[in-house]
Amino acid sequence: MAKRKFKIRKPSKAEKKIGLPPGTVTYMGDKEDISLHVEVIDYNADIYSLQNYKDITETFELGTDDSITWTNITGLNNVDDVKKLGAYYDIHPLILEDIVDPYQRPKIDEFDDYVFVVAKMLYYKENQLVVEHISIIMGEGYVLTFQESEYDVFDGLRKRLEAGKGRIRTQNSDYLLFCILDSIIDNYFLIMEAISEKIEFMEDQLFQDSEETSSQQIQELKREALSIRKAIFPLREVLSRLEKLDTKYVYPQTTNYFKDLYDNIVQVIETIELYREMIWGLIDMYMSTISNKMNNVMKVLTIIATIFIPLTFIAGIYGMNFDNMPELHYKYGYYVVWGVMLVILFLMILYFKRKKWL
């Protein structure tokens, strides 16, 4: 008996982390070729500036005491630069470890000088759902954001900052944290609309012709819904804790905005749960449609077989060719048999139509 050969699996990113001491800053994602890009926006009610850097050390000492500085770092694979920034802002090593780990679930940690928040950005790129890890550190007068790739959902926020619309340029860094999270959650609603359109499209296809929709398409949609749920569900707990923070750098007037975010995320979670049920309904509908089509095919085949049973019986009787069979040598016997067969065929078809089987 031949022995089965097992292919040796390449160690995953998570397996490479096993055995490392806590606080080891190791990039766990698969976007190894992203170059470092640092965007710094410094603003207050009167000033606004946007600068881009390739060296993280050039961003140190930027900003003033009366301005808010938003530093957005792209390229989590550049671990050494993340460490340098962590050392400058005195960020805990465990937080740096979570920053460069794209598989870290949404969470919130509170420290004496800053708040650390992990969230997930969702967007479609080339018709594929992308779940991107984003980390946010907010302290007095500054906000740091870390993301894997250059694409994000903050273009609207950048335009508001540049134009000075609304109250954003007159508020503190906690309000900027709210605006960042608000942009992320607002994009969740766009994702929900896209999922809704996919479900409606597949429902229409199933009603019209189930062959246009495959079980693989439904399974892919189900996996998308599960990925979305996994990304957004823990954020409800994060926002619940965020609105209850009692620190010097989260001001009371911002608490109501965090409460509004909590209401929004609850709405998104309820919507994705509803869509999950609808997708399960699509699977049942698909199976029912396939089963109905198969039943229709079997019904037609059964009717055809039933029609030919008496005809085959007659042909079998008169095909035995015994010498002493009645009517065997009758002059018009061949035509009589054909006539009987056609009459039986006509009567059976008429009967099936009256029964609405045809």
C-alpha positions in Angstrom: 0.0 0.0 0.0 1.4 3.3 -1.1 2.0 5.9 1.6 0.3 9.3 1.3 2.7 12.2 0.9 1.9 15.4 2.8 3.1 18.7 1.5 5.1 20.7 4.0 3.2 24.0 4.6 5.1 27.2 4.7 5.0 28.8 8.2 2.4 31.5 8.5 3.0 35.0 9.9 1.3 34.1 13.1 3.5 31.0 13.6 6.6 33.1 13.2 5.5 35.2 16.2 5.4 32.1 18.5 8.1 32.2 21.1 8.9 35.9 20.8 8.9 37.9 24.0 5.9 40.3 24.6 6.5 43.7 23.1 8.5 42.4 20.1 7.7 44.7 17.3 7.3 42.4 14.3 5.2 43.2 11.2 2.7 40.3 10.7 1.1 41.4 7.4 1.9 40.5 3.8 2.5 44.0 2.4 6.2 44.0 2.6 7.0 46.3 -0.3 5.1 49.5 0.9 7.5 52.4 1.3 7.3 54.7 4.2 5.1 57.8 3.7 4.4 60.3 6.5 1.7 63.0 6.1 1.6 65.7 8.7 -1.3 68.1 9.0 -0.9 70.9 11.5 -3.8 73.3 12.1 -5.8 75.5 14.4 -8.5 78.1 13.8 -6.1 80.4 11.9 -3.5 78.2 10.3 -3.4 75.0 8.2 -0.4 73.2 6.7 0.1 69.8 5.0 3.6 68.3 4.5 4.8 64.9 3.3 8.0 63.2 4.5 9.9 60.0 3.7 12.0 60.1 6.9 10.1 59.7 10.2 12.6 61.7 12.2 11.8 64.8 10.1 8.3 64.9 11.7 9.6 65.2 15.2 9.2 68.6 16.9 6.6 69.6 14.4 3.5 71.5 15.5 3.1 74.2 18.2 1.5 74.4 21.6 -1.7 76.1 20.2 -2.2 73.8 17.2 -3.3 70.2 16.6 -0.9 67.9 14.7 -2.2 64.9 12.8 0.5 62.5 11.7 -0.5 59.7 9.3 2.1 57.0 8.8 1.7 54.6 5.8 3.8 51.4 5.6 3.6 49.2 8.7 6.3 47.0 7.3 8.8 49.8 8.1 9.2 48.5 11.7 12.3 50.6 12.6 10.6 53.8 11.8 7.6 52.8 13.9 10.0 52.1 16.8 11.6 55.5 16.4 8.2 57.2 16.5 7.3 55.1 19.5 10.4 56.1 21.3 9.8 59.8 20.6 6.2 59.7 21.9 7.0 57.2 24.7 4.6 54.6 23.4 4.5 51.3 25.2 6.2 48.4 23.4 3.0 46.3 23.6 1.1 49.1 21.8 3.8 49.2 19.1 3.4 45.4 18.7 -0.3 45.8 18.1 0.2 48.7 15.7 2.2 46.5 13.2 -0.1 43.5 13.6 -2.9 43.7 11.0 -4.6 40.7 12.6 -5.2 42.6 15.9 -8.9 42.9 16.6 -10.4 46.3 17.3 -9.6 47.4 20.8 -9.0 50.4 23.0 -6.3 51.0 25.7 -6.0 54.0 28.0 -2.8 55.3 29.3 -1.8 58.4 31.3 -0.8 60.5 28.3 -2.7 59.0 25.4 -5.5 56.7 24.2 -4.8 53.8 21.7 -7.6 52.6 19.4 -7.5 49.9 16.8 -10.1 49.8 14.1 -10.6 48.3 10.6 -11.1 50.3 7.4 -13.3 48.6 4.8 -13.5 49.5 1.2 -13.8 47.9 -2.2 -10.7 47.8 -4.5 -11.2 46.2 -8.0 -14.5 44.7 -6.8 -12.7 43.0 -3.9 -13.4 43.8 -0.3 -10.4 45.1 1.5 -10.2 45.0 5.3 -7.3 47.2 6.4 -5.8 47.6 9.8 -5.6 51.1 11.2 -4.2 52.2 14.6 -4.9 55.5 16.2 -3.0 57.2 19.1 -4.6 60.4 20.5 -2.9 62.6 23.1 -3.1 66.2 24.1 -2.6 68.2 20.9 -1.7 65.4 18.6 -3.1 62.3 16.8 -1.1 59.5 15.2 -2.6 57.1 12.7 -0.9 54.1 11.3 -2.1 52.2 8.2 -0.7 49.5 5.8 -1.3 51.1 2.4 -1.8 54.6 1.1 -5.4 54.2 0.2 -7.8 55.3 3.0 -11.2 56.8 3.6 -10.1 60.2 4.9 -10.2 62.4 1.8 -13.4 64.1 3.0 -11.8 64.8 6.4 -8.7 66.3 4.8 -10.8 68.6 2.6 -12.8 69.8 5.7 -9.6 70.5 7.5 -8.2 72.4 4.5 -11.4 74.4 3.9 -11.9 75.1 7.6 -15.6 74.0 7.4 -17.5 73.3 10.6 -16.0 73.3 14.0 -13.1 70.9 13.3 -10.4 73.6 13.2 -11.5 75.1 16.5 -11.7 71.8 18.5 -9.1 69.7 20.4 -7.4 66.4 19.4 -10.2 64.3 20.8 -12.6 65.8 18.3 -10.1 64.9 15.5 -10.2 61.3 16.9 -14.0 61.4 16.6 -13.8 62.7 13.0 -11.3 59.9 12.0 -13.6 57.2 13.5 -16.6 58.9 12.0 -15.0 58.7 8.5 -14.3 55.0 9.0 -17.9 54.2 10.2 -19.5 56.4 7.5 -17.7 54.2 4.9 -19.2 51.1 6.6 -22.6 52.4 5.4 -21.3 52.5 1.8 -20.2 48.9 2.3 -23.7 48.0 3.6 -25.2 49.5 0.5 -22.9 47.5 -1.8 -23.8 44.3 0.1 -27.5 45.1 -0.2 -27.2 45.7 -4.0 -25.4 42.3 -4.4 -28.1 40.5 -2.4 -30.9 42.1 -4.5 -29.1 41.4 -7.7 -28.7 37.7 -6.8 -32.3 37.5 -5.7 -33.4 38.8 -9.0 -31.1 36.3 -10.8 -32.5 33.4 -8.8 -36.1 34.3 -9.6 -35.3 34.7 -13.3 -32.8 32.0 -13.9 -30.9 30.2 -11.2 -28.2 29.1 -13.6 -26.9 32.7 -13.8 -26.1 32.6 -10.0 -23.7 29.9 -8.8 -23.3 28.6 -5.3 -19.7 29.9 -5.4 -21.0 33.5 -5.9 -23.3 33.1 -2.9 -20.4 31.6 -0.8 -18.2 34.5 -1.7 -20.9 36.9 -0.6 -21.3 35.0 2.6 -17.5 35.2 3.3 -17.6 39.0 2.7 -20.4 39.3 5.2 -18.5 37.3 7.8 -15.3 39.4 7.2 -17.3 42.6 7.7 -18.9 41.3 10.8 -15.6 40.2 12.2 -14.1 43.6 11.5 -16.9 45.8 12.9 -18.5 43.8 15.7 -15.7 44.5 18.3 -15.9 48.2 17.5 -19.1 48.5 19.5 -17.3 47.7 22.7 -14.5 50.2 21.7 -16.9 53.0 21.2 -18.8 52.1 24.4 -15.6 52.5 26.4 -14.6 55.6 24.5 -17.6 57.6 25.4 -17.1 56.8 29.1 -13.4 57.8 29.2 -12.6 60.2 32.0 -9.2 61.7 31.1 -7.7 65.1 30.8 -7.4 64.9 27.0 -11.1 63.8 26.3 -13.3 66.8 27.0 -17.0 66.6 28.0 -18.3 68.4 24.9 -16.9 65.6 22.7 -18.6 62.8 24.7 -21.9 63.3 22.8 -20.2 62.8 19.5 -18.8 59.5 20.7 -22.3 58.5 21.7 -23.5 59.2 18.2 -20.7 57.0 16.8 -21.9 54.2 19.1 -25.4 54.6 17.8 -24.1 54.4 14.2 -22.0 51.3 14.8 -25.0 49.6 16.5 -27.0 50.3 13.4 -24.3 48.9 11.1 -24.0 45.8 13.2 -27.8 45.3 13.1 -27.7 45.8 9.3 -25.0 43.2 8.7 -26.8 40.7 10.9 -29.9 41.2 8.8 -27.9 40.8 5.6 -26.3 37.6 7.0 -29.8 36.2 7.4 -30.7 37.3 3.9 -27.6 35.6 2.5 -28.6 32.3 4.3 -32.0 32.8 2.7 -30.2 33.1 -0.7 -28.6 29.7 -0.1 -32.0 28.2 0.7 -33.5 29.8 -2.3 -30.8 28.6 -4.5 -31.1 25.0 -3.3 -34.9 25.2 -3.6 -34.6 26.5 -7.2 -32.2 23.8 -8.2 -34.4 21.2 -6.5 -37.5 22.6 -8.4 -35.7 22.5 -11.7 -34.6 19.0 -11.0 -38.2 18.0 -10.1 -39.5 19.5 -13.3 -37.0 17.5 -15.3 -37.9 14.4 -13.5 -41.6 15.1 -14.0 -41.1 15.4 -17.8 -39.0 12.3 -17.9 -41.6 10.4 -15.8 -44.4 11.5 -18.1 -42.5 10.5 -21.2 -41.8 7.1 -19.6 -45.4 6.7 -18.5 -46.6 7.4 -22.0 -44.4 4.8 -23.5 -45.2 2.1 -21.0 -48.5 1.0 -22.7 -47.0 1.5 -26.1 -44.0 -0.6 -25.2 -46.4 -3.2 -23.8 -48.3 -3.5 -27.0 -45.2 -3.5 -29.1 -43.7 -6.2 -26.9 -46.8 -8.4 -27.1 -47.0 -8.3 -30.9 -43.3 -8.6 -31.3 -43.2 -12.1 -29.9 -44.0 -13.7 -33.3 -45.8 -16.8 -32.2 -47.6 -18.6 -35.0 -50.9 -19.0 -33.2 -51.3 -15.4 -31.9 -54.7 -13.8 -32.7 -54.7 -11.0 -35.3 -51.0 -11.9 -36.2 -51.9 -12.6 -39.8 -54.7 -10.1 -40.0 -54.4 -8.0 -43.2 -54.8 -4.6 -41.5 -53.3 -5.6 -38.1 -50.2 -3.3 -38.5 -52.4 -0.3 -39.1 -54.8 -1.2 -36.3 -51.9 -1.5 -33.8 -50.6 2.0 -34.8 -54.1 3.4 -34.5 -54.5 2.0 -31.0 -51.1 3.3 -30.0 -51.9 6.8 -31.3 -55.2 6.8 -29.5 -53.6 5.8 -26.2 -50.9 8.5 -26.7 -53.5 11.2 -27.4 -55.7 10.1 -24.4 -52.7 10.1 -22.0 -51.5 13.5 -23.1 -55.0 14.9 -22.7 -55.3 13.4 -19.2 -51.9 14.9 -18.2 -52.9 18.3 -19.4 -56.2 18.2 -17.5 -54.2 17.3 -14.4 -51.8 20.2 -15.2 -48.8 17.9 -15.2 -47.9 19.2 -18.7 
